[in-house]
């Protein structure tokens, strides 16, 4: 279990380093739709409408 969690953490760190701008964009995409209007299209729109 611990080993798996460590692996997951490592993957997260690696992904963050590989694409650091994607992380904040996706996280703040709900907060500022204007910032990532590109990423938030049909998927986000459907989620927003559902809410």
C-alpha positions as CSV (number, residue, x, y, z in Angstrom):
1,X,0.0,0.0,0.0
2,X,2.7,2.4,1.0
3,X,4.7,1.5,-2.1
4,X,1.7,2.3,-4.3
5,X,1.1,5.6,-2.7
6,X,4.7,6.5,-3.1
7,X,4.6,5.7,-6.7
8,X,1.5,7.8,-7.2
9,X,3.2,10.7,-5.4
10,X,6.2,10.3,-7.7
11,X,4.1,10.3,-10.8
12,X,2.3,13.5,-9.6
13,X,5.6,15.3,-9.0
14,X,6.9,14.2,-12.4
15,X,3.8,15.4,-14.2
16,X,3.9,18.7,-12.3
17,X,7.4,19.3,-13.5
18,X,6.7,18.2,-17.1
19,X,3.7,20.4,-17.4
20,X,3.5,23.0,-14.6
21,X,1.2,25.4,-16.5
22,X,-1.4,22.7,-17.0
23,X,-1.7,22.0,-13.3
24,X,-2.7,25.6,-12.3
25,X,-4.8,26.1,-15.4
26,X,-6.9,23.0,-14.7
27,X,-7.1,23.9,-11.0
28,X,-8.0,27.5,-11.6
29,X,-10.1,26.8,-14.7
30,X,-13.2,26.5,-12.5
31,X,-12.2,29.7,-10.7
32,X,-11.4,31.8,-13.8
33,X,-13.0,30.3,-16.9
34,X,-11.7,33.2,-18.9
35,X,-8.1,32.1,-18.2
36,X,-8.6,28.6,-19.7
37,X,-11.5,29.1,-22.0
38,X,-9.7,26.8,-24.3
39,X,-9.6,23.8,-21.9
40,X,-13.1,24.5,-20.5
41,X,-15.5,23.9,-23.4
42,X,-18.0,21.1,-23.6
43,X,-16.9,19.2,-20.6
44,X,-16.8,22.2,-18.3
45,X,-19.9,23.7,-19.8
46,X,-21.9,20.5,-19.2
47,X,-20.6,20.4,-15.6
48,X,-21.4,24.0,-15.0
49,X,-24.9,23.6,-16.5
50,X,-25.5,20.5,-14.4
51,X,-24.6,22.5,-11.2
